[in-house]
Amino acid sequence: MPALSPTMEEGNIVKWLKKEGEPVLAGDALCEIETDKAVVTMESNDDGVLAKILVREPKTLKMIRHEFNTMES
């Protein structure tokens, strides 16, 4: 799960707002995530179909941190 705030280390999936097989548009609410400070909505980044829910609620997940390096050639 992507981190939804800079201090977030884990989050709980509270509720799925879309069902398997349901079409989604970029910006649609997918699920509610409980962070260390609040319950927030995770939105879709792209248009598509929610093919399969692999993690059911309630479930605590670790956050994924992306680090970007700039390389010059």
C-alpha positions in Angstrom: 0.0 0.0 0.0 1.4 3.4 -0.8 2.0 5.8 2.1 -0.8 8.3 2.4 1.2 10.7 4.6 5.0 11.3 5.3 4.8 9.8 8.8 2.6 6.8 7.9 4.3 3.4 8.5 1.3 1.1 8.4 -2.4 1.3 7.8 -5.5 -0.7 8.3 -7.9 -1.3 5.5 -11.3 -0.4 7.1 -13.6 -0.8 4.1 -13.6 -1.5 0.4 -15.8 1.0 -1.5 -15.6 -0.8 -4.8 -16.4 -4.4 -5.6 -14.4 -7.0 -7.6 -15.2 -6.6 -11.3 -16.4 -3.0 -10.9 -15.1 -0.4 -13.3 -13.1 2.5 -11.8 -12.1 5.9 -13.1 -9.0 7.9 -12.0 -9.9 9.6 -8.8 -12.6 7.1 -7.7 -12.5 6.1 -4.1 -11.3 2.5 -3.7 -11.1 1.9 0.0 -10.9 3.6 3.4 -7.5 3.3 5.2 -7.0 4.0 8.9 -3.7 5.7 9.5 -2.0 6.7 12.7 -4.0 10.0 12.7 -7.2 9.6 10.7 -9.3 7.5 8.3 -8.5 8.5 4.7 -9.8 7.4 1.3 -7.4 5.8 -1.1 -8.2 6.8 -4.7 -7.5 5.1 -8.0 -4.6 6.5 -10.0 -5.9 5.2 -13.4 -9.1 4.1 -15.2 -9.7 0.3 -15.2 -11.5 -2.5 -13.5 -10.9 -3.7 -10.0 -10.1 -7.3 -11.0 -9.4 -8.9 -7.6 -9.3 -7.8 -4.0 -6.2 -9.6 -2.6 -6.4 -8.2 1.0 -9.7 -8.1 2.8 -10.7 -5.8 5.6 -9.8 -5.5 8.4 -6.1 -5.9 7.6 -3.0 -4.0 8.7 -0.4 -3.4 6.0 3.1 -1.9 5.9 3.6 1.1 3.7 5.7 1.1 0.6 8.3 3.9 0.4 9.6 4.9 -2.9 13.0 6.5 -3.1 14.1 8.2 -6.3 17.6 8.8 -7.3 18.7 11.3 -9.9 21.4 10.0 -12.2 23.3 12.2 -14.6 25.0 10.8 -17.7 
